[in-house]
Amino acid sequence: MELTPLVKNIRQILATDTPIIDVRAPIEFKQGSMPAAHNLPLMNDAERAAVGTCYKQQGSKKAVELGHQLVNGAIRSERLAAWHKACQQFPQGYICCARGGMRSHIVQQWLREIGIEYPLIVGGYKALRQTVIELTKELVQRPIVLIGGCTGSGKTTMVRKLPDGIDLEGIAHHRGSSFGRTLQQQYSQATFENHLAVELLKKSQQYSRWVIEDEGRTIGANSLPQPLRTQMAQASLVVVEDPFELRLERLKAEYFDRMTHDFLSTYGEEQGWEAYSEYLHHGISAIRRRLGTQRAAELSTLLDSALIEQQKSGSTEAHFAWLCPLLHEYYDPMYHYQLEKKQDRIIYRGCYEDVLQWLTANAF
């Protein structure tokens, strides 16, 4: 496929993390943004809404006049100073608005008036977004190897160790289960897709396949792009088969030790314990229907006892009292059921180290 100069330029901007001064309103930025973008809006949300209403009721000329009235005097000086500082910080960057239209041209002109020449992205965020969508469709056509295995098999760790690994859970800020929430807020769907596409683009210059954890359709609030889901549904699969005790130790380190530290460090002792407890209880509550109301209540009681023991002794091993039955009764049977439907796609099985060695030796 022959790429136009504009598309080539946008791909280069994305692949090199070229800074983007995004002058859209904060609400637009939150709905979708690029990894290297910095939101320094021409108008805040309220100002943008007012101009939009004026445009609908009185037309373009009146809307432009209102915009200049709202962003004037001290407000204009303050925002111009922020853009000036950003231009100094990112001398190789670009200005971006929704479609490369009036807002980015106004900012570009105001900067020019103080002696700064700064380029803008033709087509704005819309062009960036369209490029990302096309990139994803194109790059997921490469061979994909999925890493499967029961909960606690170290699949995410393995993906992160492999140079051609794509860490979907890391990009999504979620570990992909009912206990998967992290302290990082998840991106909007569009922003998640943008970050994923840029990660694929960066690695596509060196690697010709993707190693991805065997995920479901969603990771927390983020859905995998349809082209990727389609390819994953027919991809080859390697399966990690580690002893139950080793899986427990990994889960202890990730979900109890690390999360205790993160919650207490972020919120302080009292509020941190409350947030940590709520996080674990929410994990059980999210699968209450599948566990059955009575069994969920029993596991919640065991969880409460484990939390008391953890606060008393500092040990997180008391959580095994509810984690072990949860794995035996819910997670492991569910995984084996799903794996049964993929038997014909399995190309290798082994312990963690063997699978890692096999994937490394069979890179292409």
SERO-4910 file (N, C-alpha, C, O; in steps of 0.05 Angstrom, whole numbers):
BEGIN
 pado doro    nc1    nc2    nc3   cac1   cac2   cac3    cc1    cc2    cc3    oc1    oc2    oc3
  Met    A     17    -24      0      0      0      0     18     25      0     35     28     17
  Glu    A     13     43    -19     29     67    -21     17     88     -2     -6     95     -3
  Leu    A     35     98     16     26    117     36     29    145     26     49    151     12
  Thr    A     10    163     32     13    191     24     34    204     42     39    194     64
  Pro    A     45    227     33     65    241     49     53    249     77     67    247     97
  Leu    A     28    257     78     15    264    103     14    240    122     21    243    145
  Val    A      6    217    112      4    193    129     32    185    138     36    177    161
  Lys    A     52    186    120     79    180    128     89    198    150    102    189    169
  Asn    A     83    224    148     91    243    168     78    237    195     91    238    215
  Ile    A     52    231    194     38    225    219     49    200    232     52    199    256
  Arg    A     55    179    216     66    155    227     93    160    240    100    149    261
  Gln    A    109    177    227    135    185    238    132    199    264    146    194    283
  Ile    A    113    217    266    107    233    290    100    213    313    110    216    335
  Leu    A     82    194    307     74    175    328     96    156    336     99    150    359
  Ala    A    111    146    316    132    126    322    155    138    338    168    123    353
  Thr    A    159    164    336    182    176    350    174    191    375    190    205    387
  Asp    A    148    188    384    138    202    407    143    232    405    150    246    424
  Thr    A    140    243    381    142    272    377    121    286    393     97    280    391
  Pro    A    129    306    410    109    319    427     88    333    410     93    345    389
  Ile    A     63    332    421     40    345    408     28    364    429     19    355    450
  Ile    A     26    389    422     11    408    439    -18    408    430    -25    419    409
  Asp    A    -34    394    445    -62    390    438    -79    412    449    -82    414    474
  Val    A    -90    429    432   -104    453    442   -134    449    443   -149    469    447
  Arg    A   -143    425    441   -172    419    445   -180    423    474   -162    424    492
  Ala    A   -205    425    479   -215    428    507   -209    402    523   -207    380    511
  Pro    A   -207    404    549   -201    380    566   -220    357    561   -211    334    562
  Ile    A   -246    362    557   -265    340    554   -259    325    528   -262    301    527
  Glu    A   -250    339    507   -243    326    482   -218    309    486   -216    287    476
  Phe    A   -199    320    500   -173    306    505   -178    281    521   -166    260    515
  Lys    A   -196    282    540   -202    259    557   -215    237    541   -211    213    546
  Gln    A   -232    245    521   -246    225    505   -227    210    486   -232    188    478
  Gly    A   -204    223    479   -185    210    461   -161    227    457   -163    250    450
  Ser    A   -137    215    462   -112    230    458    -90    211    451    -92    187    454
  Met    A    -67    222    442    -44    207    434    -24    205    457    -24    223    474
  Pro    A     -7    185    456     12    181    479     30    205    485     35    211    508
  Ala    A     40    219    464     59    241    469     45    268    469     59    288    466
  Ala    A     19    269    472      4    294    471      3    307    499      2    293    519
  His    A      4    334    499      2    350    523    -22    369    519    -22    385    500
  Asn    A    -41    368    537    -65    384    534    -61    412    545    -60    416    569
  Leu    A    -59    432    527    -58    460    534    -80    474    517    -74    485    496
  Pro    A   -104    474    527   -127    482    511   -128    512    505   -120    529    521
  Leu    A   -139    518    481   -145    545    474   -169    554    490   -170    577    500
  Met    A   -189    537    493   -213    542    509   -218    520    528   -213    496    522
  Asn    A   -227    527    552   -235    506    571   -262    495    563   -274    504    544
  Asp    A   -272    475    578   -297    462    571   -321    481    569   -337    480    551
  Ala    A   -322    499    589   -345    517    590   -344    537    567   -364    543    555
  Glu    A   -320    547    561   -317    566    539   -323    552    512   -337    564    495
  Arg    A   -314    528    509   -320    513    484   -350    509    481   -360    512    459
  Ala    A   -363    502    503   -392    497    502   -407    522    494   -426    521    479
  Ala    A   -399    544    505   -412    570    499   -408    578    470   -427    587    457
  Val    A   -384    574    460   -379    580    432   -395    561    413   -405    570    393
  Gly    A   -397    536    421   -412    517    406   -441    524    404   -454    522    383
  Thr    A   -452    533    426   -481    541    427   -485    566    410   -504    568    395
  Cys    A   -466    584    412   -468    609    395   -467    602    366   -481    614    350
  Tyr    A   -449    583    358   -446    575    330   -473    564    320   -481    571    297
  Lys    A   -486    547    336   -511    535    327   -533    556    324   -550    555    306
  Gln    A   -533    576    342   -555    595    343   -551    620    325   -569    631    314
  Gln    A   -525    628    323   -519    653    309   -499    651    287   -495    671    272
  Gly    A   -487    628    283   -469    624    261   -440    628    268   -432    634    290
  Ser    A   -423    623    247   -394    621    251   -382    648    260   -366    648    278
  Lys    A   -390    670    247   -377    696    253   -381    703    282   -362    712    295
  Lys    A   -406    701    292   -412    708    320   -397    689    340   -388    698    361
  Ala    A   -395    664    332   -381    644    349   -351    652    352   -340    650    374
  Val    A   -339    659    330   -311    668    330   -307    693    347   -288    695    363
  Glu    A   -326    711    344   -324    736    360   -326    729    390   -312    741    407
  Leu    A   -345    711    397   -348    704    425   -322    690    435   -314    695    458
  Gly    A   -311    673    419   -286    659    427   -264    679    434   -250    675    454
  His    A   -261    699    418   -240    719    423   -247    736    448   -229    745    462
  Gln    A   -273    740    453   -281    755    477   -274    738    502   -265    749    522
  Leu    A   -279    712    501   -275    694    524   -246    690    529   -237    689    553
  Val    A   -230    687    508   -201    682    511   -187    709    505   -177    712    482
  Asn    A   -186    727    524   -175    753    519   -161    763    545   -164    751    566
  Gly    A   -147    784    542   -134    796    566   -116    777    581    -98    765    569
  Ala    A   -120    775    607   -103    759    624   -105    729    617    -85    715    619
  Ile    A   -129    721    609   -133    692    602   -116    685    578   -102    665    577
  Arg    A   -117    703    558   -101    698    534    -71    698    540    -56    681    531
  Ser    A    -62    717    556    -34    720    564    -24    695    578     -2    685    574
  Glu    A    -41    685    596    -34    661    612    -32    637    594    -13    621    597
  Arg    A    -50    633    575    -49    610    558    -27    612    537    -14    592    531
  Leu    A    -22    636    528      0    641    509     27    634    523     45    623    511
  Ala    A     29    642    548     54    636    563     58    606    566     80    596    564
  Ala    A     36    591    570     38    562    572     47    549    546     63    531    545
  Trp    A     36    560    523     44    549    497     73    556    491     88    540    481
  His    A     81    581    499    108    589    495    128    571    510    148    562    499
  Lys    A    121    565    535    138    547    551    139    520    539    161    507    538
  Ala    A    117    510    528    116    483    516    133    483    491    147    463    485
  Cys    A    132    504    475    148    505    451    178    505    457    194    493    442
  Gln    A    185    517    479    213    517    487    221    489    497    243    479    492
  Gln    A    203    476    511    208    450    522    208    428    500    223    409    501
  Phe    A    190    432    480    188    413    458    193    428    431    174    432    416
  Pro    A    218    434    425    223    450    400    216    435    375    213    448    354
  Gln    A    214    408    376    208    393    352    179    384    350    172    366    335
  Gly    A    162    396    366    134    387    368    115    399    347    124    413    328
  Tyr    A     90    393    351     68    402    332     44    411    349     40    402    371
  Ile    A     29    430    337      3    438    348    -18    421    336    -17    414    313
  Cys    A    -38    414    353    -60    398    343    -87    407    355    -88    412    379
  Cys    A   -107    409    338   -135    412    348   -152    390    337   -141    369    329
  Ala    A   -178    393    336   -195    371    328   -191    363    299   -188    339    293
  Arg    A   -190    383    281   -188    376    252   -166    393    239   -166    394    214
  Gly    A   -149    405    254   -128    422    242   -139    448    231   -128    459    213
  Gly    A   -161    457    243   -174    480    233   -169    505    250   -146    512    255
  Met    A   -190    519    257   -188    546    268   -172    547    294   -155    565    297
  Arg    A   -176    529    313   -163    531    338   -132    529    336   -118    545    348
  Ser    A   -123    509    321    -94    506    318    -82    529    302    -59    538    308
  His    A    -97    539    283    -87    562    267    -86    588    285    -67    604    282
  Ile    A   -105    591    303   -105    614    321    -80    613    339    -66    632    342
  Val    A    -76    589    351    -53    586    369    -27    590    353     -9    603    363
  Gln    A    -26    579    329     -2    582    313      3    612    307     26    621    307
  Gln    A    -18    627    301    -16    655    295     -7    672    319     10    689    317
  Trp    A    -19    666    342    -11    680    367     18    675    374     32    693    383
  Leu    A     27    651    370     56    644    374     74    659    355     95    669    362
  Arg    A     64    661    330     80    675    309     83    704    317    104    717    311
  Glu    A     62    716    329     63    744    337     84    749    358     93    772    362
  Ile    A     93    729    373    114    733    393    140    720    384    158    715    399
  Gly    A    141    715    357    166    706    345    172    676    345    194    668    341
  Ile    A    151    660    348    154    631    349    140    618    325    116    621    322
  Glu    A    156    605    308    144    590    286    141    560    295    161    547    301
  Tyr    A    117    551    295    112    524    305     92    510    286     71    521    281
  Pro    A     98    486    276     81    473    257     56    461    270     55    456    294
  Leu    A     36    456    253     12    442    263      7    417    247     17    413    225
  Ile    A     -8    399    259    -15    374    245    -38    378    227    -61    384    236
  Val    A    -34    375    201    -55    377    181    -76    356    187    -70    332    188
  Gly    A   -101    365    190   -122    346    195   -127    341    225   -147    329    232
  Gly    A   -109    351    242   -113    350    271   -115    322    282   -106    302    271
  Tyr    A   -129    320    305   -132    295    319   -147    275    302   -142    251    303
  Lys    A   -166    285    285   -181    267    268   -162    251    249   -166    227    245
  Ala    A   -142    265    238   -123    251    221   -105    232    236    -99    210    227
  Leu    A    -98    240    261    -82    222    278    -98    196    284    -88    174    283
  Arg    A   -123    201    291   -140    178    299   -145    159    275   -144    135    278
  Gln    A   -149    170    252   -154    154    228   -128    138    221   -130    115    213
  Thr    A   -105    150    225    -80    136    220    -77    113    240    -69     91    232
  Val    A    -84    117    265    -83     97    286   -101     73    278    -93     50    281
  Ile    A   -125     78    270   -144     57    262   -133     40    240   -134     16    240
  Glu    A   -122     54    219   -110     39    197    -85     24    205    -81      2    195
  Leu    A    -69     36    222    -45     22    232    -52     -4    246    -40    -25    241
  Thr    A    -72     -3    263    -80    -27    278    -89    -49    259    -81    -72    262
  Lys    A   -106    -42    240   -116    -62    220    -92    -74    206    -92    -99    202
  Glu    A    -73    -58    199    -49    -67    183    -31    -85    200    -23   -107    192
  Leu    A    -24    -75    224     -3    -88    240    -12   -114    254      5   -131    259
  Val    A    -37   -117    260    -46   -141    273    -48   -165    253    -54   -187    261
  Gln    A    -43   -159    227    -42   -181    208    -17   -198    211    -15   -220    199
  Arg    A      3   -188    225     27   -203    229     21   -227    247      1   -227    261
  Pro    A     38   -248    246     34   -272    262     32   -265    292     47   -248    302
  Ile    A     13   -277    306      9   -273    334     12   -300    349      1   -320    340
  Val    A     27   -300    371     28   -323    389     16   -314    416     25   -294    428
  Leu    A     -3   -329    425    -16   -323    451     -3   -339    473      4   -363    469
  Ile    A      0   -327    497      9   -341    520    -15   -347    538    -28   -328    548
  Gly    A    -21   -372    542    -43   -380    559    -32   -393    585     -8   -398    588
  Gly    A    -50   -398    603    -43   -411    629    -62   -402    650    -74   -381    648
  Cys    A    -64   -418    671    -82   -411    693    -73   -386    707    -50   -377    705
  Thr    A    -91   -374    722    -85   -350    738    -61   -355    755    -59   -375    770
  Gly    A    -42   -336    754    -17   -339    770      6   -353    755     26   -360    768
  Ser    A      3   -357    729     24   -371    714     46   -352    704     65   -361    692
  Gly    A     44   -327    710     65   -308    702     63   -299    673     84   -291    662
  Lys    A     40   -300    661     37   -294    633     45   -265    627     59   -260    608
  Thr    A     35   -247    643     41   -218    638     71   -213    641     82   -198    626
  Thr    A     83   -225    662    112   -221    666    127   -231    641    147   -218    633
  Met    A    118   -253    630    132   -264    607    129   -246    583    149   -241    568
  Val    A    105   -236    578    101   -217    556    120   -193    558    131   -184    539
  Arg    A    123   -183    583    140   -160    587    170   -166    583    185   -148    577
  Lys    A    177   -191    587    205   -199    583    212   -202    553    236   -199    546
  Leu    A    193   -208    537    198   -213    509    199   -187    493    180   -171    495
  Pro    A    219   -183    476    220   -158    461    198   -154    441    191   -131    435
  Asp    A    185   -176    432    163   -173    413    136   -177    428    115   -182    415
  Gly    A    137   -175    455    112   -177    470     97   -151    471    109   -129    472
  Ile    A     71   -153    470     53   -129    471     37   -132    497     20   -150    500
  Asp    A     43   -115    516     31   -117    543      4   -103    543      2    -80    551
  Leu    A    -17   -117    535    -44   -106    534    -53    -96    561    -66    -75    564
  Glu    A    -47   -112    582    -56   -105    609    -42    -80    619    -54    -63    633
  Gly    A    -17    -77    612     -2    -53    620    -13    -29    606    -15     -7    619
  Ile    A    -19    -31    581    -31     -9    566    -58     -2    577    -66     22    578
  Ala    A    -73    -22    585   -101    -18    595   -102     -9    624   -123     -2    634
  His    A    -79    -10    638    -78     -4    667    -98    -22    682   -112    -13    700
  His    A    -98    -48    675   -116    -67    688   -106    -95    683    -94   -101    662
  Arg    A   -109   -113    703    -98   -140    700   -118   -160    688   -112   -184    687
  Gly    A   -141   -151    680   -158   -168    664   -174   -189    679   -183   -208    667
  Ser    A   -179   -185    705   -196   -203    720   -214   -186    738   -212   -162    739
  Ser    A   -231   -200    754   -247   -185    773   -231   -171    794   -240   -152    807
  Phe    A   -206   -181    798   -188   -168    817   -167   -151    802   -146   -145    813
  Gly    A   -172   -144    777   -152   -133    760   -147   -103    762   -128    -93    751
  Arg    A   -164    -89    778   -161    -60    780   -134    -53    791   -124    -66    809
  Thr    A   -122    -31    781    -97    -20    792   -103      8    802   -125     17    800
  Leu    A    -83     21    813    -87     48    823    -85     68    801    -90     92    805
  Gln    A    -78     60    777    -78     78    754   -105     77    741   -117     56    736
  Gln    A   -116    101    735   -142    102    722   -140     92    693   -120     98    680
  Gln    A   -160     78    685   -159     68    657   -165     91    638   -179    110    644
  Tyr    A   -153     88    614   -158    108    593   -186    105    581   -200     85    586
  Ser    A   -195    125    567   -219    122    550   -213    101    529   -190     94    525
  Gln    A   -234     91    516   -230     70    496   -212     79    473   -194     65    465
  Ala    A   -217    103    463   -201    114    441   -172    117    449   -154    111    433
  Thr    A   -167    128    473   -139    132    482   -125    105    485   -102    103    478
  Phe    A   -139     85    496   -127     58    498   -119     48    470    -97     38    467
  Glu    A   -137     51    451   -131     41    424   -108     57    412    -91     45    398
  Asn    A   -106     83    418    -84     99    407    -57     90    419    -38     87    404
  His    A    -57     85    445    -32     76    458    -24     48    447      0     43    443
  Leu    A    -43     31    443    -38      4    433    -26      6    405     -6     -7    399
  Ala    A    -38     22    388    -29     25    360      0     36    359     16     27    343
  Val    A      6     55    376     32     67    376     53     47    386     75     46    376
  Glu    A     45     31    405     64      9    415     69    -10    392     92    -19    388
  Leu    A     49    -18    378     53    -36    355     70    -23    334     88    -36    323
  Leu    A     66      2    328     81     17    308    111     18    315    128     12    298
  Lys    A    116     24    340    144     26    349    159     -1    346    182     -2    336
  Lys    A    146    -22    354    159    -48    353    159    -61    325    174    -79    319
  Ser    A    141    -51    308    139    -62    281    164    -58    264    169    -72    245
  Gln    A    180    -39    272    204    -33    257    226    -53    262    245    -56    246
  Gln    A    224    -69    284    244    -88    291    234   -117    291    249   -136    286
  Tyr    A    208   -121    296    198   -148    301    175   -154    281    160   -137    273
  Ser    A    174   -180    274    154   -188    253    131   -205    264    115   -215    249
  Arg    A    130   -209    291    108   -223    303    101   -209    329    115   -192    339
  Trp    A     78   -217    340     69   -206    366     65   -229    385     52   -249    378
  Val    A     75   -226    410     69   -245    431     50   -230    451     58   -209    462
  Ile    A     27   -242    455      6   -228    470     -6   -248    490     -9   -272    484
  Glu    A    -14   -238    513    -28   -255    532    -55   -262    521    -68   -246    509
  Asp    A    -64   -286    527    -90   -296    517   -112   -282    534   -119   -291    556
  Glu    A   -123   -261    524   -142   -244    538   -170   -249    527   -174   -261    506
  Gly    A   -190   -240    543   -217   -240    534   -222   -215    517   -204   -202    508
  Arg    A   -247   -210    512   -255   -187    494   -249   -160    507   -244   -140    494
  Thr    A   -249   -160    534   -245   -135    548   -224   -138    570   -219   -160    580
  Ile    A   -211   -116    576   -192   -114    598   -202    -91    615   -197    -68    609
  Gly    A   -216    -98    636   -229    -77    652   -250    -63    635   -267    -76    623
  Ala    A   -248    -37    633   -267    -21    618   -260    -19    588   -275     -9    572
  Asn    A   -236    -28    581   -227    -25    553   -232    -51    537   -227    -73    547
  Ser    A   -241    -47    513   -246    -70    495   -223    -71    475   -213    -51    465
  Leu    A   -215    -96    468   -194    -99    448   -206    -91    421   -229    -98    415
  Pro    A   -190    -78    404   -200    -71    377   -209    -96    362   -196   -117    364
  Gln    A   -231    -93    347   -241   -116    332   -221   -130    314   -220   -155    314
  Pro    A   -204   -115    299   -185   -129    282   -166   -147    298   -158   -168    289
  Leu    A   -158   -138    322   -140   -153    339   -155   -178    350   -144   -200    350
  Arg    A   -180   -174    359   -195   -197    369   -198   -219    347   -196   -242    353
  Thr    A   -203   -210    323   -207   -229    301   -181   -246    297   -183   -270    294
  Gln    A   -158   -233    298   -133   -247    294   -126   -265    318   -116   -287    314
  Met    A   -132   -255    342   -127   -271    366   -144   -297    367   -135   -317    377
  Ala    A   -168   -295    355   -186   -318    355   -175   -341    339   -185   -364    342
  Gln    A   -155   -337    322   -144   -358    306   -114   -361    309   -101   -375    294
  Ala    A   -103   -347    329    -74   -347    334    -65   -373    347    -80   -386    361
  Ser    A    -39   -380    344    -27   -402    357    -24   -396    387    -25   -373    395
  Leu    A    -22   -417    403    -23   -414    432     -2   -431    446      2   -454    439
  Val    A     13   -418    464     32   -433    482     20   -432    510      8   -412    518
  Val    A     23   -453    525      9   -455    551     30   -460    573     46   -478    572
  Val    A     29   -442    593     46   -445    617     32   -463    637      9   -458    644
  Glu    A     46   -484    646     35   -502    665     54   -504    689     72   -520    689
  Asp    A     49   -488    709     65   -487    733     51   -499    757     26   -500    757
  Pro    A     66   -508    777     53   -519    801     35   -499    815     40   -475    814
  Phe    A     15   -509    828     -5   -492    842      9   -474    862      2   -451    865
  Glu    A     28   -485    877     42   -470    899     57   -447    887     58   -425    899
  Leu    A     70   -450    864     84   -428    851     65   -406    842     71   -383    845
  Arg    A     42   -415    831     22   -395    823     12   -379    847      8   -355    845
  Leu    A      8   -393    870     -1   -379    894     19   -357    902     12   -335    910
  Glu    A     45   -364    901     65   -345    909     65   -320    891     68   -297    900
  Arg    A     61   -325    865     60   -302    846     35   -284    853     37   -260    854
  Leu    A     13   -297    858    -12   -282    864     -9   -267    890    -18   -244    893
  Lys    A      4   -280    910      9   -267    936     25   -241    931     19   -220    942
  Ala    A     47   -243    916     64   -220    911     49   -198    896     53   -174    902
  Glu    A     33   -206    876     21   -186    858     -4   -173    870     -8   -149    870
  Tyr    A    -22   -190    881    -48   -180    889    -50   -173    919    -67   -156    926
  Phe    A    -33   -184    936    -34   -177    964    -11   -160    973    -15   -138    983
  Asp    A     14   -170    969     37   -154    978     39   -127    964     41   -106    976
  Arg    A     39   -129    937     42   -104    921     18    -85    925     22    -61    928
  Met    A     -6    -96    924    -29    -79    926    -32    -66    954    -40    -43    956
  Thr    A    -24    -81    975    -23    -69   1002     -4    -45   1002    -11    -23   1011
  His    A     19    -49    991     39    -27    990     29     -4    974     31     19    983
  Asp    A     17     -9    951      7     13    934    -15     29    947    -15     53    946
  Phe    A    -34     15    959    -57     29    971    -47     45    996    -55     68    999
  Leu    A    -30     34   1012    -21     48   1036     -3     72   1028     -4     93   1041
  Ser    A     14     68   1008     31     90    999     15    113    987     23    136    990
  Thr    A     -6    106    973    -22    126    959    -41    141    978    -44    165    977
  Tyr    A    -55    126    996    -76    137   1012    -70    140   1042    -85    153   1057
  Gly    A    -47    130   1051    -41    130   1079    -52    106   1093    -68     90   1082
  Glu    A    -45    103   1118    -51     78   1133    -81     72   1134    -90     51   1125
  Glu    A    -97     90   1146   -125     84   1151   -141     83   1125   -155     63   1120
  Gln    A   -139    103   1109   -155    104   1084   -144     82   1064   -160     71   1049
  Gly    A   -118     77   1066   -107     56   1049   -117     29   1055   -123     13   1036
  Trp    A   -120     22   1080   -131     -4   1088   -160     -7   1079   -168    -28   1070
  Glu    A   -175     15   1082   -203     14   1073   -205     10   1043   -221     -6   1033
  Ala    A   -188     24   1028   -188     21    998   -179     -7    990   -190    -18    971
  Tyr    A   -159    -18   1004   -148    -44    998   -170    -66   1003   -174    -84    987
  Ser    A   -183    -63   1026   -205    -81   1033   -228    -80   1013   -238   -100   1004
  Glu    A   -235    -55   1005   -257    -51    985   -249    -64    959   -266    -76    945
  Tyr    A   -224    -61    951   -214    -72    926   -217   -103    925   -227   -114    906
  Leu    A   -209   -116    947   -211   -145    948   -240   -154    949   -248   -173    936
  His    A   -256   -141    965   -285   -148    967   -299   -143    940   -317   -159    933
  His    A   -291   -122    926   -303   -117    900   -297   -140    881   -314   -148    864
  Gly    A   -273   -151    883   -265   -174    866   -284   -198    869   -291   -210    849
  Ile    A   -290   -204    894   -309   -226    899   -337   -219    890   -351   -235    878
  Ser    A   -345   -194    897   -372   -185    890   -377   -186    860   -399   -192    851
  Ala    A   -357   -180    844   -360   -179    815   -367   -206    803   -378   -207    781
  Ile    A   -360   -228    817   -366   -255    806   -385   -269    825   -386   -294    825
  Arg    A   -400   -254    841   -418   -266    861   -439   -284    848   -444   -306    858
  Arg    A   -450   -276    825   -471   -292    812   -460   -319    804   -473   -339    806
  Arg    A   -435   -319    793   -424   -344    784   -415   -362    807   -416   -387    804
  Leu    A   -407   -350    829   -399   -366    852   -424   -377    867   -423   -398    879
  Gly    A   -446   -362    865   -469   -368    881   -468   -350    906   -447   -345    917
  Thr    A   -491   -339    913   -492   -319    935   -481   -330    961   -466   -316    975
  Gln    A   -487   -355    968   -478   -366    993   -448   -370    993   -434   -363   1012
  Arg    A   -437   -381    971   -408   -386    970   -393   -359    970   -372   -357    982
  Ala    A   -403   -339    956   -390   -313    956   -390   -301    984   -370   -289    992
  Ala    A   -411   -305    999   -412   -295   1027   -392   -309   1044   -379   -297   1061
  Glu    A   -389   -335   1040   -369   -351   1055   -341   -342   1050   -325   -339   1068
  Leu    A   -335   -337   1024   -308   -328   1017   -303   -300   1027   -280   -293   1035
  Ser    A   -324   -283   1028   -321   -256   1038   -315   -256   1068   -299   -240   1078
  Thr    A   -327   -275   1082   -321   -278   1111   -292   -287   1115   -279   -276   1133
  Leu    A   -283   -305   1099   -255   -314   1101   -236   -291   1094   -215   -288   1105
  Leu    A   -244   -274   1075   -229   -251   1067   -227   -231   1091   -205   -221   1096
  Asp    A   -249   -227   1105   -248   -209   1128   -229   -219   1149   -214   -203   1161
  Ser    A   -229   -245   1154   -211   -257   1174   -182   -254   1165   -164   -248   1181
  Ala    A   -177   -257   1139   -150   -254   1128   -140   -226   1131   -116   -221   1137
  Leu    A   -158   -206   1127   -150   -178   1130   -143   -172   1159   -124   -157   1164
  Ile    A   -158   -183   1178   -152   -179   1206   -124   -190   1213   -108   -178   1226
  Glu    A   -119   -215   1203    -93   -228   1207    -71   -212   1194    -49   -210   1206
  Gln    A    -75   -202   1171    -54   -187   1157    -47   -161   1172    -24   -154   1175
  Gln    A    -68   -148   1182    -63   -123   1198    -48   -129   1223    -31   -114   1233
  Lys    A    -54   -153   1235    -42   -160   1260    -13   -169   1257      5   -160   1272
  Ser    A     -8   -186   1237     19   -198   1234     35   -187   1211     60   -191   1211
  Gly    A     22   -174   1192     36   -165   1168     38   -186   1147     47   -180   1125
  Ser    A     30   -211   1152     32   -232   1133      7   -233   1115    -16   -229   1125
  Thr    A     11   -238   1089    -12   -239   1071    -20   -268   1065    -38   -273   1049
  Glu    A     -6   -287   1077    -12   -316   1071    -40   -324   1080    -50   -344   1071
  Ala    A    -51   -310   1100    -78   -317   1109    -99   -315   1087   -120   -327   1088
  His    A    -93   -299   1066   -111   -297   1044   -114   -323   1027   -132   -326   1012
  Phe    A    -95   -341   1031    -97   -367   1017   -122   -382   1025   -132   -398   1009
  Ala    A   -133   -376   1049   -157   -390   1058   -181   -385   1040   -198   -403   1037
  Trp    A   -182   -362   1027   -204   -357   1008   -195   -358    979   -210   -364    961
  Leu    A   -169   -352    975   -158   -352    947   -157   -381    936   -164   -385    913
  Cys    A   -148   -400    952   -146   -428    942   -173   -439    932   -175   -449    910
  Pro    A   -194   -437    949   -220   -447    938   -230   -431    915   -243   -442    897
  Leu    A   -224   -405    914   -232   -389    891   -219   -399    865   -232   -400    844
  Leu    A   -194   -406    867   -179   -416    844   -190   -444    836   -196   -449    813
  His    A   -193   -461    856   -202   -489    851   -231   -490    840   -237   -506    823
  Glu    A   -248   -473    851   -276   -475    845   -285   -457    822   -305   -463    809
  Tyr    A   -270   -436    816   -279   -417    796   -259   -412    774   -264   -419    751
  Tyr    A   -236   -401    781   -217   -392    760   -205   -415    744   -205   -414    719
  Asp    A   -196   -436    757   -184   -458    743   -204   -473    725   -198   -478    702
  Pro    A   -227   -481    735   -247   -494    718   -255   -477    694   -258   -487    672
  Met    A   -258   -450    698   -265   -433    677   -243   -432    655   -249   -433    631
  Tyr    A   -218   -431    665   -196   -430    645   -194   -456    630   -190   -456    605
  His    A   -197   -479    643   -195   -505    630   -217   -509    609   -213   -520    588
  Tyr    A   -241   -498    616   -263   -499    597   -257   -483    572   -262   -492    550
  Gln    A   -246   -459    576   -239   -442    553   -217   -454    537   -217   -453    512
  Leu    A   -197   -466    550   -174   -478    536   -182   -502    520   -171   -507    499
  Glu    A   -202   -517    530   -211   -540    515   -220   -534    487   -217   -550    469
  Lys    A   -231   -510    483   -241   -501    457   -218   -492    439   -223   -487    415
  Lys    A   -194   -490    450   -171   -481    434   -149   -502    430   -127   -496    422
  Gln    A   -156   -527    436   -136   -548    435   -121   -550    409    -97   -555    409
  Asp    A   -135   -546    387   -122   -549    361   -102   -527    354    -88   -529    335
  Arg    A   -102   -506    370    -84   -483    365    -60   -484    383    -42   -467    380
  Ile    A    -58   -502    402    -36   -503    421    -11   -515    407    -12   -537    396
  Ile    A     11   -500    408     35   -509    394     58   -516    414     78   -528    406
  Tyr    A     54   -509    440     75   -516    459     63   -514    487     46   -496    493
  Arg    A     71   -532    505     64   -531    533     89   -535    550    108   -548    541
  Gly    A     89   -523    574    112   -527    591    111   -509    615     93   -492    617
  Cys    A    131   -511    633    132   -493    655    140   -465    645    147   -462    622
  Tyr    A    139   -446    663    145   -418    656    172   -416    641    173   -404    619
  Glu    A    193   -426    653    220   -423    641    221   -437    614    234   -426    595
  Asp    A    209   -460    611    210   -474    586    195   -459    564    205   -457    541
  Val    A    172   -448    570    156   -433    551    171   -408    543    172   -401    519
  Leu    A    183   -394    562    199   -370    556    222   -377    538    228   -362    519
  Gln    A    236   -399    544    259   -407    527    249   -414    499    263   -408    480
  Trp    A    227   -428    497    216   -436    471    209   -412    454    216   -411    431
  Leu    A    196   -393    466    188   -369    452    212   -353    443    212   -341    421
  Thr    A    233   -352    459    257   -338    452    272   -352    429    281   -339    411
  Ala    A    273   -378    431    287   -394    410    272   -394    384    284   -396    363
  Asn    A    246   -391    385    229   -392    361    219   -365    352    198   -363    340
  Ala    A    234   -344    359    227   -317    350    231   -315    319    248   -329    308
  Phe    A    215   -299    307    218   -295    278    208   -267    270    209   -259    247
***
